[in-house]
Amino acid sequence: MRVAEVVGRVLYGHGARHVFGVVGSGNFHVTNALVAAGARFVAAAHEGGAASMADGYARTAATVGLLSVHQGPGITNALTGLTEAAKSRTPMVVLAPEATAPRSNFFIDLPALAAAVGADFHRVRATHAAEDTGAAYRAAARGATVVLGLPLEVQQAVTEPWSGPAPAVAPTPVAAPQIEPLLAALQAARRPVFIAGRGARSAREPLTRLADACGALLAVSAAAKGLFVGNPWNLDVAGGFATPLAAELIGTADLVVAWGSTLNMWTTRHGELIPPSAVVVQVDHDPAAFGVNRPVDLAVAGEVTAVAEALLARLGVGSSGPGGARTGGWRTPELAQRIRDHGRWRTVPYQDEGGGAPATIDPRTISAALDDLLPADRTVVVDSGNFMGYPSMWLDVPDVAGFCFTQAFQSVGLGLASALGAAVARPDRLTVAAVGDGGFVMSATELVTAVRLALPLLVVIYDDAAYGAEVHHFGPDGHPLETVTFPETDLAAIAGGYGCDGLTVRTVDDLEPVRHWLAGPRTRPLVIDAKVSAARGSWWLEEAFRGH
């Protein structure tokens, strides 16, 4: 059996069912081997889009994503999406053919490239093809983005056939968590707040029971939005996206426990959200994460679920109920009512800034209107830019898998392709890609892929005819803005040229065709070009520029 065929069979045997990519000579055989084994190949228009598709798929499906690219320019074209995945610790394997001759046109230093963006690197050897491929997949399954080097000459080598079975993915061994100091802190606190991050996305149940037991309020970083949906003590997202009520309550906490979150500047409003008097605790399986963004008073090494379960056991709280749940504290009926009344951005009043000639629509107004129109069972994928707070906070999601936030590298232009990967992962849900006009133009070529896939996809473009973040960053100081502002463009017509349905929206009444699209088969993507008002920057961006 050729090595390329072994690689495909091993990856399928470990659970790979979808592979995204662009096929060239270097990855032709390994991709076909995956397909022959039973995997589905999703052909992207560009390797950059394929990388984001694999990333969005992995995040939404909670499994390992697979990316297949050509040697040399194939991998460099995918580099931005690969960097986003690595920084987000997305479980992903990149099948990267290698031209190993230094004078080859296709030669690049692949291990150095992987190291530069924070990805792991593995290489397949002819005599250990199954072993090396399986090791790469298992490393990804434990939370790494892995570049798997496939030297061209090795792929064609003959080796022992492989038929499985694949070994199970063993968890990373960790010592029993030392919970006594945290237990004491929880028992002493009167106003505890839990902030759950990306590393806690699978820990809703134990964290909710623990919060009940100690009277904590619940919040999340943006990457974990949706984790506590439906809980009466859910404050939603902390940081720049926090509602005024969430900011107020977190700002009066006496204990803040970060679960799988590094409390970066966005989650803490550059450190101003958490009061100086609060005891700050960080729980993470990776000791290297402790204190990377701010000092913490206590660090607990361990997987989030294991730590929460150990604390529950010490508190005498069983799996069937809260047991020794605390009474008193700040979980009062009055506070529960405040959270119901003011805990969502939908309930925060604002002055509508739409209108004018030609008319524009306030981004809050269209976001709220879409939230009412769209089915609750949805996946919301958000690109980067000035606009991104509006869909993130005005569009509800059903659970943590329903929100995909591609912001670890803060690159504009990844949202549309990430949404395609999310739609492949969850075709049963309506996928909503929220993008700015700059990000849309960067990635519009993947509308070809969207049409080919015929998946239920709604693309909402917050179109201010500019790179809005730069306009609102530099404009107030009088800098010229000609380099970041553009003539109004009919983006709906561009979408129509790719085979999508297109709609221009300037008022809420213009959304009526969305109802008809939702009622139909939804086999053609709908692209909404929302001409949004842009008199000032979004609230979170204004806070960021002030340094909070």
Secondary structure, DSSP 8 states (H G I E B T S, - for coil): -BHHHHHHHHHHHHT--EEEE---TTTHHHHHHHHHHT-EEEE-SSHHHHHHHHHHHHHHHTS-EEEE--TTHHHHHTHHHHHHHHHTT--EEEEEEE--STTSTT---HHHHHHHHT-EEEE--GGGHHHHHHHHHHHHHTT-EEEEEEEHHHHTSB---------------------HHHHHHHHH-SSEEEEE-GGGTT-HHHHHHHHHHHT-EEEE-GGGTTTTTT-TTEEEE-GGG--HHHHHHHTT-SEEEEES----TTTTTTTTSS-TTSEEEEEES-GGGTTSSS--SEEEES-HHHHHHHHHHHHT--TTS-SS---STT--HHHHHHHHHHSSGGGS------BTTTTBB-HHHHHHHHHHHS-SSEEEEE--SGGGHHHHHHS--SSGGGEEE--SS--TT-HHHHHHHHHHH-TTSEEEEEEEHHHHHHHGGGHHHHHHHT--EEEEEEE-SB-HHHHHHHGGGT---TTTB-----HHHHHHHTT-EEEEESSGGGGHHHHHHHHS---S-EEEEEEB--SS--HHHHHHHTT-
